[in-house]
C-alpha cells in the first residue's frame, strides 16, 4: 500500500485503538469504582435519613421542637432537609442550604401510629471529591497519556523503519555516486513511494552515466569528424610540398581541400545548430495546436516536396478537429524535417515511399513516419536517438550525417512530454513513432 494511504490509515487505526482501550478502561475500571463510591454515599445517606426520621418520631407532635432539631442537624452536618405535612401540601421546614446539584430525588413518608404525619427528603450536595470523580478523572487522563505515549512510541519506531532508515540509506548512496564506479542499483521489496523513489534514483543514476557517455561520445565524434578531413588536407599539403605537382594537380588538390573545408564548415554548423536547438528547447513557448490542421499541413508540405525530388509520399489521419496538444509548432515541424530528411539522405533507390499516419491512442496523439528503405540492423534500433550515433561508424564521411537529427527529434518529443521510438516495418524499412500527450483543459 502506498504511504499516502498507509499513513492516514495507520493514524486512524491508532486513534480508534486509543479510544477503544480508553473506553474499556473507563467501563471496566473507572465506572465500577465510581459506582461503588456513589453506592456507598447513597447507603450512608439512607442511614442518616432513617436516623432523622427516628428523631422526628420521638419529638412528634412538638412541631417547634422538630424544627429546632432539624435546624441543629443542618448546622452541624452538610445536609439539606425539607419537611412537608402528611397531606403533602404545607411545607413545615426547608433548609435551602445548597444552590448547586444535590441528591434530592425522592420523598419518604414518616408514619406514626399507622398514620402518615410527614413527608421528608434529605439530600447532600453532589461533591466530586466525595464521590471520587476527581480521582477517576485523573486516572482516565493518566491512562490516556500512557496510551498516547505507547502509540507515539510505536509510530516513531514505524517511521524510523519505514521512512527514516530508507531515506538515510538513499542519502548514503547519494554520497557514493560517481562517474567511475558503477554501484549495484538500489532495491526494495516494497511497493510504495519508497520503491518509486529508489526506482527514480536508479533511473537518475543511469541517466547521469548515459549523459556522461554521450558527452564522451560527442567529444570522440567531433574529434573523429574533424580529424578525417584535416588528415586528408594535411596529406594533400605534403604531396604539394614533396612531389612538386603540376599546375593541374595543384588545382585538383586545392579543390579537394576546399571540399574538405566545406565539409568541416558544415559539421561545425550542424554542431552549432544542435546546441542552439537545445537552448531553444529550454526557452520555447508552447500553445494549443489543433492536430488535425497541423497534420494536414505537414502532409501537404511533404507530399509536394518529395514529389519534386522524384519520390512518393502517402498520408492519412484519423484525428478529429477537437484534438489539441500543447506544443511549439516550429519544433514539431523540425521533427518531421529531421526524420524525412534522413529517409531521403539514406534512400538507395528511386522508388522511395514515405508514409505518414496520425491518430489518437488513449491520452496521446501518435504520429508515425515510415519508409520503404533498407532500414537499419535490428540491434542498432535502441541507439538511434543517441547524440552523434550513426549506424555504420566505419563509413562516417561527408556522405553520412553527424548523428544529431534523431537526437534532436528525441529532445523535442521529450520537451513536449512525449516520447519517440523506432522499429522496422514489415518491408524492412524504418518506422519512427512520436507520441505527444493530449492537451487537457
N, C-alpha and C positions, 0 to 999 in steps of 0.2 A: 504494500500500500504506500502511496506517495505521502511525503511528510506533510503536505498542505492539508491532507485529510487525516493523517495519522495523529498529528499533534493536537488539533482541536478535539478529536475523538478521545484521545488519551486524557486530556484535561477534563472533558465531560465525564468520563468514567471515574476519574479521581474525585471530582466534586460529588457525583452521585454516591460513591462508596463512603465518602466522609459523612454525608448526611444520613446515609443508611445506618452506619455504625453509631453515629451520634444519636439517632432516633432510638436504636436498640438499647443504647446505654441509658438514655432517659427513661425508656419504657420499663426496662427490667431492673434498673438500679435506682435511679433518682426518683422515679414515680412511686415505687414501693416505699422508699424512705420517707418521702413527703406525706404519703397516705398514712403511714404509721404515726407520724408526728401529729397530723390532723386528727386521726382517730383518738390518740391519747389525749389531745386537747379537748375534744368533744366529750370523752368519758369524764375528764376532770370537771368539765362544765356541768355535766349531768349530776355529778356528785354534789357540786356546790349548789345546784338548783334544788335538789332534794333536801339539802340541809336548810336552805332558806325557807322552803315550803314548811318544814317541820317547825321552824321558829315561828312562822306566821300562825300555824295551827295552835301553838302553845299560847300565843298572845291573844288570839281571837277571843272575844269580839272587840277588844280595845283598839279602835281604829287609830287613835293618836299614837299609841304605843307601837303599833305596826309601822307607822310612817317613820317614827324615830329610829326604830330598829333597822329599817331599810336604808335610811339616810346614813346611819353609822356604818353599815356594810359597804355602801357606795364610797364613803370617805376612806375606809380602810383598804378596800380592795379595788381593783380596776375592772369593775363591773358596771353594766348599765341595766337597771331594773325598771320594768313597767308593770303596774298592778291595776287591773280592772275589776269591777264588781262582778257578781255571779251572773248577771244578765248580759255581760259583755257590752255594756253601754257607757258606764261612767268610769272615767279614769281616776283612780284613787291615789296613784303615785307614779311619777315619771322622772327619773334622774336626768335624762337627756345629757349624758356626760360626753358621748362621742359624737364627732361630726363626720367621721370617715366611714369606712366599711366595717360592719360588725357581723357577728354570727347570728343575729336575731332572725329567726325564720319560722318559729313555731310557738304556740301558746300552750300552757299546761294548766288544767283545772286544779283548784285546791278544794277538796271535798272534806267537809266537816259534818259529822252526824248524818252521813248519807245525803248531804245536800251540797251543791256546788256554790261555795261562797265567794270565790275569787278566781280570776284568770291571771297568770303571771308569765312573763318571759324574762329570762336572764341571759344577757349576751356580753361578750367582751370584744374589744376592738381587734380586728384582724391585724396581726403583727407578724411581719416576715421573719423576724428573728425568732419569735416564739414558735412559729410553725416550721422553722428550719429551711425557709425558702432561700435565704441568702446563701446558706451553706450549699444548698442544692444548685443554685445558680453558679457559684464558684466552682463546684465540681464539674458542671457542664462546660464552663469556659476552659478549665484546665484540660478536660478530656478533648475538647475541640482543638485546643492548641497542640496537644500531643498528636492528634490525628493530622493536623496541618504539618507539623514538624516531620512526621513519618512520610507523609505524602510528598512534601517538597524534597526530602532526602532521597526518596526513590526516583523522583523526577530528575534530580541532579545527576544521579547515577545513570539514568536512562540517557539524558542528553550528553553526558560525558562519553558513554559508549557509542551512541548512535550518531552524534553530530560532532562533538569536540574532537574525539580521537581521529575520525576520518579526516577532518579538516587539518588537524596537526600533521597527519600523515601526508596530506596534499602539500602543506607548506614545506615540510622537509623535502618533498620531492621537487618542489619548485627550486629550492636552493641547489639541487644537484643537476638541474637541466643545463646541458651544454651541447655544443655542436659536434663534439669529437667523441663523446662516449655515449653509445646507444644503450639506454636502460630498458628493462622489460616494462611493458605497459602496466598502468595501474589497473587492478582488477578487484571486483567485489561481487558477492552473490546477491546483493540487494537489488531491488527493482524500484527504487525511489529516486529522489533528486540527487542523492549522493552518487548513485550509479551513473546518472546522467552527467553529473559534474565530472566524475572520473573519465567518462567517455569523451566529454568535451575537451578535457585536459589532454587526453591521449591524441585526439584529433589535432589540437593546437600544436602539440609537440611534433606530430607528424608533419603538419603544415610548415612549421619552422624549418624542419630538416629539408622538406621539399623546396621551400623558398631558398634555403642556403644552397641546395644542389642546383637550383635553377640559376642562381647568381653565378656559381662556378661554371655552369654550362654556358651561361651568357658570355662570361669573360673568355672562355675557351672558344666559343663560336665566333665572337668578334675577332679574337686573335687569329683564328683559322681563316676566316673570310677575308681578313685584310692581308694576312701573310701570303696567301696564294698569289694574288695579283702583284704584290710587292716583289715576291721571288721572281716572277716572270719578268717584271720590269728590270730588276737587277741583272737578270741573265741577258736581256737584250742590251743593256748598257755595257756589260762585259764583252759581248760579241762585237759591239761597235768600237770598243777601245782596242781589242786584241787583234781582230781579223781585218781591220781596215776595209769594211764592206764598201761596196759600190754605192753610188748615189741612190740607185733604185732600192737596194737592200736597206739603206738608211731610212728611206721613206716608208718602207714596209715596217721596219722596226718602230719607227715613230708612230705610225698608225696603230700598231698593236699596243704600244704603250699608252696611247690616247684612249684606246678601247678599255684597257685595264684601269686607267684613271677614271673613266666614266663609270665603270662598274664600282670602283671604290666610292665614288661620289654617291652613286645610287644606294650602296649599302649604308653609308652614313646618313643619307636622307631617310631611309627606312628605319634605322635605329632612332633617329630623332623623332620621326612620326610616331613610333611606338611609345616613347616616353611622353611625347606630347599628348597622345591618346590617353595614357594613364592619368595625366594631370587633368585632362578634360573630364574624365570619368569622375574624378573627385569633386569637380565643381559643376557637373552638368545639371541642368534644370529639367524636371520632368512634369508632364501634364497628361491629362486624359487623351488617349489616342483611340479613335474608332478603328478596330482591327479589320473590319470588312473593307472599309475605304482604303486603309493603308495597304492591305494585302493586294487589293485590285491594282493599285498604282504600281506596286513592285512588279506584279506580273506583266502589266503593260510595258513597263520600262525594259525588262529583260527579255521579253518576247521580241521587242523591236531590236534591241542591242545584239542579241545572239543571232537573230536572222541576218543582221548586217554583217556579221562575221562568218556567215555560212553555216551556222549551227542552228539547232532547233530548241525551242522551249515550250513546254506544255504546263498548264496550271489549272488548278481547281481549288475551290474552298467551300467549306460548309459553315462559314461564320455569319451569324445574323447581325443586323445593323445595331443591335443593342449590346454588343460585346465590346468592352473597353479594357484597356490596360493603362497603367500609369508608367509613362516611358518618355524617353527622348528620341524623337523620330529620326533625327540625324544619325544618332548612334546605331539605331536598328537598321537603317539603310546601309551603314558601313558593314554590318554583319553579312548582309546579302552580297555586298560587293566583294568582301574577302572570300567568301565560300565559292561564289560563282566564278570569281577571278581565278581561284585555284583550279577549278574544274577546267576552265579554258586553257590555263597555262600548262596543265599536265595532260591535255587531250592528245591522244596519239592516233586519232583517226578523224576523218572529216564528218562522220555521222554522229557527232556528239549530241546527246539529247539530255537536257536538264529538265527535271520535273519538280514543280513547286506545289505544295499542298498545305493548306491551312485549315485547322479545325479546332473545336473546343473539346477538351477532355477533362472532366471534373472541374476543378477550380483553375485550370491552366489553359492558356492559348498555346497550341502546338503548331509549329511551322517546320516542315521538312523540305530539304533540298537534296535531290538525288540526281546522280548522273549515271550514264551507262559506260563510263570509262573502265580502266583496268583496276581501279580501286587501290587498296594498299594491303600488304600482308596482314593477316588477322592479328598476329602477335604485336603489330605496331599500333593497333587501334587505341589502347589505353594511353599512349604517349603523344597522340596527335596534337593535343592542345597545350603541350608544354612549350615554353618560350625557346626559340631558336632550334626547335626539333624539326629535322627533315627525315623523311622516310629512308632515304639512302644517303648516308653521310659521305660515303666514298665518292659519290657523284656530285657533291655540292660544288657548284661553279656558277658562272654567270647565268646559266640556264635554269638553275634551281633557285627557289626562294630562300629567304632568311629564316623561315620557320616562325614568323611573327604573326601571320594573318590569322591562323586559327587560335593563337594565344590571345590576340585582341578580341576575337569573337567570344571566347570564353569569359574574358574580363567584362565585356559589355553585357553578356547574358546574366552573369552573377551580380553585376551592379544593379540590374533590374529585378533582382530577387529570383531569377530563374536559373536554369542550367542548360548545358549543351552536351550532347553525346553523339558518338559516331558508331556506325555499323556498316556492314556490307549488304548490298541489295542482292536479290536473287540472281541478278545478272552478273554479279561480281563487282559492280560499281560501288561508289562511296555514297553513303546516306548520312547527312548531318541533320539532327533534330534539335530545335531550340524550343524550350518551354518557358513561358513567361506567365506569372500569376495574373489572374483577372483583377481588374480594379473593383474594389468593393466599397460602395457608398457607406 
